[in-house]
Amino acid sequence: MKTKLALAAVLAALALTACAKKEEAAAVVDAAATEAAAAATDAAAAATDAAAAATDAAGAAVDATADAVTEAADATVDAATAVVEEAKQ
């Protein structure tokens, strides 16, 4: 009888220890999930900033291209006008 009582006490102690370890593991998992969520938020913010910078750079490139085309067209008109004027003489 005393042996059964001792074994029951040991089994109860093991069960309580196992439950405590599960709670600790759950807390560690929750902390890791919180850190992962924070890292994902930071990554999303960085991606948003990078996209904004790329958009700004693309806009600047479009503006520069438009300016270059305008200047080339003006130069072409000037050259054609000069050729016509020379041909008239």
C-alpha positions as CSV (number, residue, x, y, z in Angstrom):
1,M,0.0,0.0,0.0
2,K,2.8,2.4,0.9
3,T,4.5,1.6,-2.4
4,K,1.4,2.4,-4.4
5,L,1.1,5.7,-2.5
6,A,4.7,6.5,-3.2
7,L,4.3,5.7,-6.9
8,A,1.2,7.8,-7.1
9,A,3.0,10.7,-5.5
10,V,5.9,10.4,-7.9
11,L,3.5,10.2,-10.9
12,A,1.6,13.2,-9.6
13,A,4.9,15.1,-9.3
14,L,5.9,14.2,-12.8
15,A,2.5,15.3,-14.2
16,L,2.8,18.6,-12.4
17,T,6.3,19.1,-13.7
18,A,5.2,18.3,-17.3
19,C,2.3,20.8,-17.1
20,A,4.7,23.5,-15.8
21,K,7.1,22.9,-18.7
22,K,4.2,23.2,-21.2
23,E,3.3,26.6,-19.8
24,E,6.9,27.8,-20.0
25,A,7.1,26.5,-23.6
26,A,3.9,28.4,-24.5
27,A,5.3,31.6,-23.1
28,V,8.5,31.2,-25.1
29,V,6.4,30.6,-28.3
30,D,4.3,33.6,-27.6
31,A,7.4,35.8,-27.1
32,A,8.9,34.4,-30.4
33,A,5.6,35.1,-32.2
34,T,5.6,38.7,-30.9
35,E,9.2,39.2,-32.1
36,A,8.4,37.8,-35.5
37,A,5.4,40.0,-35.9
38,A,7.5,43.1,-35.0
39,A,10.1,42.0,-37.5
40,A,7.5,41.6,-40.2
41,T,6.1,45.0,-39.4
42,D,9.5,46.6,-39.7
43,A,10.1,44.7,-43.0
44,A,6.8,46.0,-44.4
45,A,7.7,49.5,-43.4
46,A,11.1,49.2,-45.1
47,A,9.4,47.8,-48.2
48,T,7.0,50.7,-48.3
49,D,9.8,53.2,-48.0
50,A,11.7,51.5,-50.8
51,A,8.7,51.5,-53.0
52,A,8.2,55.2,-52.4
53,A,11.8,55.9,-53.2
54,A,11.5,53.9,-56.4
55,T,8.4,55.8,-57.4
56,D,10.2,59.1,-56.8
57,A,13.2,57.9,-58.9
58,A,10.9,56.8,-61.7
59,G,9.1,60.1,-61.7
60,A,12.4,61.9,-61.9
61,A,13.5,59.7,-64.8
62,V,10.3,60.4,-66.7
63,D,10.8,64.2,-66.1
64,A,14.4,64.0,-67.3
65,T,13.4,62.0,-70.4
66,A,10.6,64.5,-71.2
67,D,13.1,67.4,-70.9
68,A,15.6,65.7,-73.2
69,V,13.0,64.9,-75.8
70,T,11.8,68.5,-75.8
71,E,15.3,69.8,-76.2
72,A,16.0,67.4,-79.0
73,A,12.8,68.4,-80.8
74,D,13.6,72.1,-80.4
75,A,17.1,71.4,-81.8
76,T,15.6,69.5,-84.7
77,V,13.2,72.4,-85.5
78,D,16.0,74.9,-85.4
79,A,18.2,72.8,-87.7
80,A,15.3,72.3,-90.2
81,T,14.6,76.0,-90.1
82,A,18.2,76.8,-90.8
83,V,18.3,74.4,-93.7
84,V,15.1,75.9,-95.2
85,E,16.5,79.4,-94.8
86,E,19.7,78.4,-96.5
87,A,17.8,76.8,-99.3
88,K,15.9,80.0,-99.9
89,Q,19.1,81.9,-100.5
